[in-house]
């Protein structure tokens, strides 16, 4: 027999899982901000900028308006 606590425990665990996911996503975004800042700072070749942009499109962080 399950109790109300079982449902609350499951909801709490789901919240913890979502929180973990958000922390991972935040870390990924911060790393990508650092990458683009380095590309700009060091005036990287367009080839490197295009590679970075292609990765951001592939990961779903950016969608070009013409797509």
Secondary structure, DSSP 8 states (H G I E B T S, - for coil): ---HHHHHHHHHHHHHHHHHHHHHHHHHHHHHHHHHHHHHHTT--HHHHHHHHHHHHHHTS---TT-
